[in-house]
């Protein structure tokens, strides 16, 4: 059986170091907002190239609290519009509506599955105040173009980098393009904790200070509360685990790129649409993509998924239902988004991860090629 992602095996590689890190925290007697969190925040900020990284409880909170902080600082207000891709995971949109802002859905570029700068510009109104590009599947959105649009109209940019740890364009990494960025360290991410965890990266000192308070009951000093905050702190054990795994992230990304290159070269079935590599570089050298997911499309997606399962290959669908068709947003009466709807009906994610072997990769390729057109 080729598992989609074997977290036990992935974390087993670092078992001794993870146990040592956990033991260090237990023996310290300090379990919340201590040295391990400070250390990881510093390491992750350095990794992303930003001044600040603020650890929070999860990736959704990273987005919610950033928007909330901008409201506290007077940069956003209720009713403001935020442009977001229509084919993203619902968390990106929940962060907007949770703050009483309006999500404006924009169709993606079909080649990259990411937010289209041209369509983004067309969606801007007098109420638009921010853009929330999502680096879907591990590939950076066209950030130079998106940043140019944002500067032209004076808009904030909040990157959703939950799937793109380490991806870069021209040496600038995910998390260091916009005014801020939200990261998830959910266990299945490229940099995954052993539980829920998240962080915000930014170069904005005022925003970072506001986030530090908001995540801690709105308190900047014990028993003094500047804001009506929440409890969303990245705990010491998860911070310690992430410090261990961050050391190996670059190596794991390189392995993912090699798998992606093998799939792109080896899968020849005309019924299967492969990801478009729009870089002039080969996949293994294209730093804009860290291949969190290897997503193909097929008109007979469900048949392909069933066939691969029969061949001992586990696949997943990211994502089966677009956000605008979810019950949660029925009150917004969104129009149809044919590109997104088509994507969600056809996408299938093949196994990719740091422990998948060459033999398993070849098994996936062979099974895809033997699927009847």
C-alpha positions as CSV (number, residue, x, y, z in Angstrom):
1,X,0.0,0.0,0.0
2,X,1.4,3.4,-1.0
3,X,0.0,5.7,1.7
4,X,-0.8,9.3,0.8
5,X,1.3,10.6,3.7
6,X,2.8,8.4,6.4
7,X,3.1,10.8,9.4
8,X,4.3,8.0,11.7
9,X,7.2,7.3,9.4
10,X,8.0,11.0,8.7
11,X,8.2,11.8,12.4
12,X,9.9,8.5,13.2
13,X,13.0,9.8,11.3
14,X,13.5,12.3,14.1
15,X,12.1,10.3,16.9
16,X,15.1,10.6,19.2
17,X,15.4,14.4,18.7
18,X,11.7,14.9,19.2
19,X,11.8,12.9,22.4
20,X,14.7,14.9,23.6
21,X,12.9,18.1,22.8
22,X,9.8,16.9,24.6
23,X,11.8,15.8,27.6
24,X,13.6,19.2,27.7
25,X,10.2,20.9,28.0
26,X,8.8,18.6,30.6
27,X,12.0,19.0,32.7
28,X,11.9,22.8,32.4
29,X,8.6,23.0,34.3
30,X,7.6,25.9,31.9
31,X,4.9,24.9,29.4
32,X,3.4,28.1,28.0
33,X,5.1,31.1,26.4
34,X,8.7,30.2,27.3
35,X,12.1,29.8,25.8
36,X,11.1,27.1,23.3
37,X,8.4,29.4,21.7
38,X,10.9,32.4,21.6
39,X,13.5,30.2,20.0
40,X,11.2,28.8,17.4
41,X,9.7,32.2,16.5
42,X,13.2,33.5,16.0
43,X,14.3,30.5,13.9
44,X,11.2,30.7,11.7
45,X,11.4,34.4,11.2
46,X,15.0,33.9,10.1
47,X,13.9,31.1,7.8
48,X,11.3,33.3,6.2
49,X,13.4,36.4,6.1
50,X,11.1,38.4,8.2
51,X,11.6,40.5,11.3
52,X,8.9,38.8,13.3
53,X,7.2,35.4,13.7
54,X,4.3,35.2,16.2
55,X,3.3,31.7,17.2
56,X,-0.4,31.0,17.6
57,X,-2.6,28.0,18.2
58,X,-3.3,27.1,14.5
59,X,-3.2,28.4,10.9
60,X,-6.8,29.6,11.0
61,X,-6.1,31.8,14.1
62,X,-3.0,33.1,12.3
63,X,-5.3,34.6,9.6
64,X,-8.1,35.6,11.9
65,X,-5.9,37.4,14.4
66,X,-3.9,39.3,11.7
67,X,-7.1,40.7,10.3
68,X,-8.4,41.4,13.8
69,X,-5.1,43.2,14.6
70,X,-5.5,45.4,11.5
71,X,-9.0,46.3,12.7
72,X,-7.7,47.2,16.2
73,X,-5.0,49.4,14.5
74,X,-7.7,51.1,12.4
75,X,-6.5,49.7,9.0
76,X,-9.6,47.7,8.4
77,X,-13.2,48.0,9.6
78,X,-16.5,46.0,9.4
79,X,-17.8,45.7,5.9
80,X,-14.5,46.1,4.1
81,X,-14.0,43.8,1.2
82,X,-11.1,41.3,1.0
83,X,-10.3,39.6,-2.3
84,X,-9.6,35.9,-2.0
85,X,-9.4,33.0,-4.5
86,X,-12.6,31.1,-5.0
87,X,-11.0,27.6,-5.0
88,X,-9.2,27.9,-1.7
89,X,-9.8,25.8,1.4
90,X,-12.6,27.4,3.4
91,X,-10.3,28.5,6.2
92,X,-9.0,31.4,4.1
93,X,-12.6,32.7,3.8
94,X,-13.6,31.9,7.4
95,X,-10.9,34.3,8.6
96,X,-12.5,37.1,6.6
97,X,-16.1,36.6,7.6
98,X,-15.1,35.9,11.2
99,X,-13.9,39.5,11.3
100,X,-17.2,40.9,9.8
101,X,-15.5,41.6,6.5
102,X,-16.7,40.6,3.1
103,X,-15.0,37.8,1.2
104,X,-14.9,38.7,-2.6
105,X,-14.2,35.5,-4.4
106,X,-12.1,35.7,-7.6
107,X,-11.5,32.8,-10.0
108,X,-7.9,31.4,-10.1
109,X,-5.5,31.0,-13.0
110,X,-6.1,27.5,-14.2
111,X,-2.5,26.9,-15.0
112,X,-1.3,27.6,-11.4
113,X,-4.6,27.2,-9.4
114,X,-3.6,30.4,-7.7
115,X,-5.1,33.9,-7.6
116,X,-5.0,35.6,-10.9
117,X,-3.6,39.2,-10.8
118,X,-5.7,40.3,-13.8
119,X,-8.9,39.1,-12.3
120,X,-7.9,40.5,-8.9
121,X,-7.5,44.0,-10.4
122,X,-10.9,43.7,-12.1
123,X,-12.6,42.7,-8.7
124,X,-11.4,45.8,-6.9
125,X,-14.1,48.2,-5.8
126,X,-14.3,51.3,-3.6
127,X,-14.8,49.0,-0.6
128,X,-11.7,46.8,-1.3
129,X,-9.1,47.1,1.4
130,X,-7.1,43.9,1.3
131,X,-6.0,40.9,-0.9
132,X,-5.6,37.5,0.5
133,X,-3.6,35.3,-2.0
134,X,-3.3,31.6,-1.1
135,X,-0.2,29.7,-2.2
136,X,-2.2,26.6,-3.0
137,X,-0.6,23.2,-3.2
138,X,2.8,24.7,-2.3
139,X,3.2,27.0,-5.2
140,X,3.6,30.8,-4.7
141,X,1.0,32.9,-6.3
142,X,2.3,35.6,-8.7
143,X,3.3,37.8,-5.8
144,X,5.3,40.4,-7.8
145,X,2.2,41.1,-9.9
146,X,-0.2,41.0,-6.9
147,X,2.0,43.3,-4.8
148,X,2.1,45.7,-7.7
149,X,-1.7,45.8,-7.8
150,X,-1.9,46.2,-4.0
151,X,0.5,49.1,-4.0
152,X,-1.4,50.8,-6.9
153,X,-4.6,50.7,-4.9
154,X,-3.2,51.0,-1.4
155,X,-4.4,47.6,-0.3
156,X,-3.1,45.4,2.5
157,X,-1.8,41.9,1.5
158,X,-2.2,38.9,3.8
159,X,-0.6,35.8,2.4
160,X,-2.1,32.4,3.2
161,X,1.1,30.4,3.3
162,X,-0.3,27.3,5.0
163,X,0.9,25.1,2.2
164,X,4.0,26.9,1.1
165,X,6.7,26.8,3.8
166,X,10.0,27.6,2.0
167,X,8.6,28.4,-1.4
168,X,10.3,31.5,-2.9
169,X,10.4,33.8,-6.0
170,X,13.6,35.7,-6.7
171,X,14.9,34.7,-3.3
172,X,11.9,36.1,-1.4
173,X,10.1,33.4,0.6
174,X,6.5,32.8,1.3
175,X,5.6,34.9,4.3
176,X,7.8,37.8,3.3
177,X,5.9,39.2,0.4
178,X,2.8,40.7,1.9
179,X,2.2,42.9,4.9
180,X,1.7,39.7,6.9
181,X,1.3,36.0,6.3
182,X,-0.5,33.2,8.1
183,X,1.2,29.7,8.4
184,X,-0.3,26.4,9.5
185,X,1.8,23.7,11.1
186,X,-0.9,21.1,11.0
187,X,0.8,17.7,11.1
188,X,0.3,17.0,7.4
189,X,1.9,20.3,6.3
190,X,5.5,20.4,4.9
191,X,6.5,21.7,8.3
192,X,4.1,19.9,10.6
193,X,3.9,19.9,14.3
194,X,2.6,16.9,16.3
195,X,-0.7,18.7,16.9
196,X,-2.2,22.0,15.9
197,X,0.1,25.0,15.6
198,X,0.4,28.2,13.5
199,X,2.3,31.5,13.2
200,X,2.1,34.9,11.6
201,X,5.2,36.4,9.9
202,X,5.5,40.2,9.3
203,X,8.0,43.0,9.1
204,X,5.6,45.4,10.8
205,X,6.6,46.1,14.4
206,X,3.2,47.5,15.4
207,X,1.3,44.6,14.0
208,X,3.6,42.1,15.7
209,X,3.1,43.8,19.1
210,X,-0.7,43.8,18.6
211,X,-0.7,40.1,17.7
212,X,1.4,39.3,20.8
213,X,-1.3,40.8,22.9
214,X,-4.3,39.5,21.0
215,X,-3.1,35.9,21.2
216,X,-2.8,36.2,25.0
217,X,-6.2,37.4,26.1
218,X,-5.4,40.9,24.7
219,X,-2.7,41.3,27.4
220,X,0.6,43.0,26.8
221,X,1.5,42.9,30.5
222,X,0.1,40.4,33.0
223,X,-3.3,41.4,34.3
224,X,-3.4,44.4,32.0
225,X,-5.5,44.0,28.8
226,X,-5.3,46.3,25.8
227,X,-7.8,44.4,23.8
228,X,-10.6,41.9,24.1
229,X,-8.2,39.1,23.0
230,X,-8.3,35.4,22.8
231,X,-6.2,32.4,24.0
232,X,-4.3,31.3,20.9
233,X,-0.8,30.5,22.0
234,X,1.6,28.1,20.4
235,X,2.6,25.9,23.3
236,X,6.2,25.0,24.3
237,X,6.1,21.3,23.3
238,X,4.9,22.1,19.8
239,X,7.4,24.9,19.4
240,X,10.2,22.5,20.5
241,X,9.0,19.9,18.0
242,X,8.9,22.4,15.2
243,X,12.4,23.6,16.0
244,X,13.6,20.0,15.4
245,X,11.7,19.6,12.2
246,X,12.6,23.0,10.8
247,X,16.3,21.8,10.5
248,X,15.2,19.2,8.0
249,X,12.7,21.1,6.0
250,X,15.0,22.1,3.1
251,X,16.0,18.5,2.6
252,X,12.4,17.3,2.7
253,X,11.4,19.9,0.1
254,X,14.2,18.7,-2.2
255,X,12.8,15.2,-2.0
256,X,9.3,16.4,-2.8
257,X,10.6,18.2,-5.9
258,X,12.3,15.0,-7.1
259,X,9.1,13.1,-6.7
260,X,7.1,15.8,-8.6
261,X,9.7,15.7,-11.4
262,X,9.4,12.0,-11.7
263,X,5.6,12.2,-11.8
264,X,5.6,14.9,-14.4
265,X,8.1,13.0,-16.6
266,X,6.7,9.5,-16.1
267,X,2.9,9.9,-16.2
268,X,1.9,9.8,-19.9
269,X,-1.8,9.0,-19.7
270,X,-3.7,11.6,-21.8
271,X,-6.7,11.3,-19.4
272,X,-4.6,12.8,-16.6
273,X,-3.8,16.5,-16.6
274,X,-0.5,17.1,-14.8
275,X,0.4,20.3,-12.9
276,X,1.7,23.0,-15.2
277,X,5.4,23.8,-14.6
278,X,5.4,27.4,-15.9
279,X,9.0,28.1,-14.9
280,X,11.9,27.9,-17.3
281,X,13.7,25.9,-14.7
282,X,13.2,22.1,-14.2
283,X,11.0,21.2,-11.3
284,X,13.9,20.3,-9.1
285,X,15.3,23.8,-9.4
286,X,12.0,25.7,-9.4
287,X,12.0,27.3,-5.9
288,X,8.5,28.8,-6.3
289,X,6.9,25.4,-5.7
290,X,7.5,23.2,-2.6
291,X,5.0,20.5,-3.7
292,X,2.9,20.3,-0.5
293,X,0.5,18.5,-2.8
294,X,0.9,16.9,-6.3
295,X,-2.6,17.6,-7.8
296,X,-3.7,16.2,-11.1
297,X,-7.0,16.6,-12.9
298,X,-9.1,14.0,-14.6
299,X,-12.6,14.2,-16.0
300,X,-13.2,10.7,-14.6
301,X,-11.7,11.6,-11.3
302,X,-13.8,9.3,-9.1
303,X,-13.1,6.3,-11.4
304,X,-9.3,7.1,-11.3
305,X,-9.4,7.4,-7.5
306,X,-11.1,4.0,-7.3
307,X,-8.8,2.4,-9.8
308,X,-5.7,3.6,-7.9
309,X,-7.1,2.3,-4.6
310,X,-7.5,-1.1,-6.3
311,X,-3.8,-0.8,-7.2
312,X,-2.9,-0.2,-3.6
313,X,-2.4,3.6,-3.9
314,X,-4.1,6.0,-1.5
315,X,-5.2,9.4,-2.9
316,X,-7.1,12.3,-1.5
317,X,-9.3,15.1,-3.0
318,X,-8.2,18.7,-2.2
319,X,-11.0,19.8,-2.1
320,X,-14.3,18.2,-3.1
321,X,-16.7,21.1,-2.5
322,X,-15.7,24.8,-3.2
323,X,-16.4,27.3,-0.4
324,X,-19.2,29.1,-2.2
325,X,-21.2,25.9,-2.4
326,X,-20.8,25.1,1.3
327,X,-23.8,25.4,3.6
328,X,-21.9,27.7,5.8
329,X,-22.0,30.5,3.1
330,X,-25.5,29.9,1.6
331,X,-26.6,33.3,3.0
332,X,-24.1,35.1,0.8
333,X,-25.8,33.9,-2.4
334,X,-22.6,33.6,-4.3
335,X,-22.8,33.3,-8.1
336,X,-21.4,30.4,-10.0
337,X,-17.6,30.1,-10.4
338,X,-17.2,27.7,-13.3
339,X,-13.4,27.5,-13.1
340,X,-13.4,26.7,-9.4
341,X,-16.3,24.3,-9.7
342,X,-14.6,22.5,-12.6
343,X,-11.3,22.2,-10.5
344,X,-13.1,20.8,-7.5
345,X,-14.9,18.2,-9.7
346,X,-11.6,17.0,-11.3
347,X,-8.7,17.3,-8.9
348,X,-7.0,14.3,-7.3
349,X,-3.9,14.5,-5.1
350,X,-1.3,11.7,-5.6
351,X,1.0,10.5,-2.8
352,X,3.9,12.8,-2.2
353,X,6.0,13.2,0.9
354,X,9.6,13.0,2.3
355,X,9.5,9.3,3.0
356,X,8.1,8.0,-0.3
357,X,10.6,5.7,-2.1
358,X,11.6,5.5,-5.7
359,X,9.8,2.1,-5.9
360,X,6.6,3.6,-4.6
361,X,6.9,6.6,-7.0
362,X,7.3,4.1,-9.9
363,X,4.2,2.2,-8.7
364,X,2.1,5.3,-8.8
365,X,3.4,6.2,-12.2
366,X,2.7,2.7,-13.6
367,X,-0.8,2.6,-12.1
368,X,-1.7,6.1,-13.5
369,X,-0.5,5.0,-17.0
370,X,-2.5,1.8,-16.9
371,X,-5.7,3.6,-16.1
372,X,-8.0,3.1,-19.1
373,X,-8.7,6.2,-21.1
